Amino acid sequence: MSAQIIDGKAISTRIHTEVTQQVAARKAAGKSTPGLATILVGDDPASHTYVNSKHRACEEAGINSFGFTLGADTSQERLEGLIRELNQDERVHGILVQSPLPKGLDEQHALSMLSIEKDVDGFHPVNIGRLAQKGPEPLFVSCTPAGVMVLLNETLSSIEGKHAVVLGRSNIVGMPVALLLVRANATVTICHSRTQDLPAMARQADILVAAIGRAEMVRGDWIKPGATVIDVGINHVEDSSRKKGYRLVGDVAFEEASEVAGAITPVPGGVGPMTIAMLLRNTLKAAEMSDS
Ligand SMILES: Nc1nc(=O)c2c([nH]1)NC[C@@H]1CN(c3ccc(C(=O)N[C@@H](CCC(=O)O)C(=O)O)cc3)C=[N+]21
């Protein structure tokens, strides 16, 4: 094993600490306590776990959090009514609609109802559109993509001119990561399920971002020697030797890949913890924007 392991846990802990200090300083200066509202619809156990982690992280950072849990049968009107109330609520600086919503609800339409000043997940179409265009900057960048960029900036002295290959084109990861890499002056290739010869494309990458959602699909021989590999995948695979009956693996076959890569993120302990750290940072930013 030769690759440098990119320690997302350690980097995220540093960001938690920074946010915690800045929140304390705000409060000491008599400014408002940052507040995050989460909206969780339905009973997907993984979503409940993620939302609970976000509330815990807020609490540790001194950020208020307000959880709204709605039944799986919630109507679009009810969901959007709640969003409108939270848009008006002065205690709430950031609003997060946990994805995915149950079938039957129009996620894009719900997200378009968010006040863009409270869109700490960066999923409002205006914030995404600004990411894709020159002109006004997005107010918020989605947490997982922003976390990927922090990891790359911590690992590489420069992104400019590098060839980045993004595997996956989802709204929440692949597309925004590709746009951020373009903004950082990388040369970007976006690959997806219809790409011909995925391994050959991946092998051209100086920076390889895997966000496909298929356990250990990226093999060691897909990786250019010395490349920086960011694994966004979180896949549960059965493992009877574990207490929980499963273990988490990424989209990259870690052992093989770490023989070839220059640097690589582990799963867990890579991108995952960065997501929550960036959410705290965005919530603090939302509160700061509401000061003026
Ligand atoms: N509106 C919205 N915003 C999100 O930010 C959002 C979402 N919907 N839907 C689901 C995904 C998933 N997500 C994760 C957050 C933290 C970890 C995390 O901390 N993972 C740790 C530990 C994982 C574990 O041990 O279970 C790790 O990878 O090391 C992972 C995944 C946020 N998401």
The ligand as an SDF file (V2000), in Angstrom:
LIG
                    3D

 33 36  0  0  0  0  0  0  0  0999 V2000
  -30.6750   17.2330    1.5940 N   0  0  0  0  0  0  0  0  0  0  0  0
  -29.7100   16.3680    1.8370 C   0  0  0  0  0  0  0  0  0  0  0  0
  -28.5090   16.8080    2.2500 N   0  0  0  0  0  0  0  0  0  0  0  0
  -27.5070   15.9300    2.5350 C   0  0  0  0  0  0  0  0  0  0  0  0
  -26.3800   16.3480    2.9060 O   0  0  0  0  0  0  0  0  0  0  0  0
  -27.7620   14.5160    2.3930 C   0  0  0  0  0  0  0  0  0  0  0  0
  -29.0460   14.1220    1.9660 C   0  0  0  0  0  0  0  0  0  0  0  0
  -29.9850   15.0640    1.6960 N   0  0  0  0  0  0  0  0  0  0  0  0
  -29.3530   12.8160    1.8190 N   0  0  0  0  0  0  0  0  0  0  0  0
  -28.4160   11.7640    2.1360 C   0  0  0  0  0  0  0  0  0  0  0  0
  -26.9870   12.2260    2.0170 C   0  0  0  0  0  0  0  0  0  0  0  0
  -25.9570   11.3770    2.7530 C   0  0  0  0  0  0  0  0  0  0  0  0
  -25.2690   12.2680    3.6560 N   0  0  0  0  0  0  0  0  0  0  0  0
  -24.2450   11.8770    4.5160 C   0  0  0  0  0  0  0  0  0  0  0  0
  -23.8580   12.6080    5.6130 C   0  0  0  0  0  0  0  0  0  0  0  0
  -22.8480   12.1790    6.4640 C   0  0  0  0  0  0  0  0  0  0  0  0
  -22.2040   10.9850    6.2500 C   0  0  0  0  0  0  0  0  0  0  0  0
  -21.1390   10.5280    7.1970 C   0  0  0  0  0  0  0  0  0  0  0  0
  -20.8200   11.2020    8.1600 O   0  0  0  0  0  0  0  0  0  0  0  0
  -20.5480    9.3510    6.9790 N   0  0  0  0  0  0  0  0  0  0  0  0
  -19.4920    8.8320    7.8260 C   0  0  0  0  0  0  0  0  0  0  0  0
  -19.9690    7.7460    8.7510 C   0  0  0  0  0  0  0  0  0  0  0  0
  -20.9750    6.8040    8.1530 C   0  0  0  0  0  0  0  0  0  0  0  0
  -21.4260    5.6800    9.0950 C   0  0  0  0  0  0  0  0  0  0  0  0
  -20.6110    5.1680    9.8860 O   0  0  0  0  0  0  0  0  0  0  0  0
  -22.6150    5.2870    8.9910 O   0  0  0  0  0  0  0  0  0  0  0  0
  -18.3350    8.3780    6.9640 C   0  0  0  0  0  0  0  0  0  0  0  0
  -18.5060    8.2040    5.7440 O   0  0  0  0  0  0  0  0  0  0  0  0
  -17.2430    8.2200    7.5060 O   0  0  0  0  0  0  0  0  0  0  0  0
  -22.5710   10.2490    5.1550 C   0  0  0  0  0  0  0  0  0  0  0  0
  -23.5510   10.6850    4.3000 C   0  0  0  0  0  0  0  0  0  0  0  0
  -25.8450   13.4930    3.5760 C   0  0  0  0  0  0  0  0  0  0  0  0
  -26.8220   13.5370    2.6610 N   0  0  0  0  0  0  0  0  0  0  0  0
  1  2  1  0
  2  3  2  0
  2  8  1  0
  3  4  1  0
  4  5  2  0
  4  6  1  0
  6  7  2  0
  6 33  1  0
  7  8  1  0
  7  9  1  0
  9 10  1  0
 10 11  1  0
 11 12  1  0
 11 33  1  0
 12 13  1  0
 13 14  1  0
 13 32  1  0
 14 15  1  0
 14 31  2  0
 15 16  2  0
 16 17  1  0
 17 18  1  0
 17 30  2  0
 18 19  2  0
 18 20  1  0
 20 21  1  0
 21 22  1  0
 21 27  1  0
 22 23  1  0
 23 24  1  0
 24 25  2  0
 24 26  1  0
 27 28  2  0
 27 29  1  0
 30 31  1  0
 32 33  2  0
M  CHG  1  33   1
M  END
$$$$
